[in-house]
Amino acid sequence: GFALFYMKAVAPPEIKIQQIYRGIIPFVLIQILAVILVMVFPELALWLPRTLLG
């Protein structure tokens, strides 16, 4: 949320906030997919700690 307004502040004046929101859609979808994968397969999140800590 706040990072988008920061991006608008540092972007050139011709860039509209709608363009910034449209630009983040792929990243939000990837994050949602990652959360769904971890919910369905919790082993994905637990593999590394189990491997490192035994």
C-alpha positions as CSV (number, residue, x, y, z in Angstrom):
1,G,0.0,0.0,0.0
2,F,2.4,2.7,1.2
3,A,5.1,1.6,-1.1
4,L,2.9,2.3,-4.1
5,F,2.5,6.0,-3.0
6,Y,6.2,6.2,-2.5
7,M,6.7,4.9,-6.0
8,K,4.3,7.5,-7.3
9,A,6.3,10.2,-5.5
10,V,9.6,9.2,-7.1
11,A,8.2,8.4,-10.5
12,P,8.1,10.9,-13.3
13,P,5.1,13.2,-13.3
14,E,3.5,11.6,-16.3
15,I,3.2,8.2,-14.6
16,K,-0.3,7.8,-13.1
17,I,-1.0,5.8,-9.9
18,Q,-3.2,3.5,-12.0
19,Q,-0.2,2.5,-14.1
20,I,1.7,1.7,-10.9
21,Y,-1.2,-0.4,-9.6
22,R,-1.4,-2.2,-13.0
23,G,2.3,-2.9,-12.9
24,I,2.3,-4.7,-9.6
25,I,-0.5,-7.1,-10.5
26,P,1.9,-9.9,-11.7
27,F,3.9,-9.7,-8.4
28,V,0.7,-9.8,-6.3
29,L,-0.5,-12.9,-8.2
30,I,2.9,-14.6,-7.7
31,Q,2.6,-13.9,-3.9
32,I,-0.9,-15.2,-3.8
33,L,0.2,-18.4,-5.7
34,A,3.1,-18.8,-3.2
35,V,0.7,-18.5,-0.2
36,I,-1.7,-21.1,-1.8
37,L,1.2,-23.5,-2.5
38,V,2.4,-23.2,1.1
39,M,-1.1,-23.7,2.4
40,V,-1.6,-26.8,0.3
41,F,1.9,-28.2,0.7
42,P,3.2,-27.0,4.1
43,E,6.3,-29.1,3.6
44,L,7.6,-26.4,1.2
45,A,8.0,-24.0,4.1
46,L,9.2,-26.6,6.5
47,W,11.8,-28.3,4.3
48,L,14.7,-25.8,4.8
49,P,14.4,-25.5,8.6
50,R,14.2,-29.3,8.9
51,T,17.2,-29.7,6.7
52,L,19.3,-27.1,8.5
53,L,18.3,-27.9,12.1
54,G,18.1,-31.6,11.7
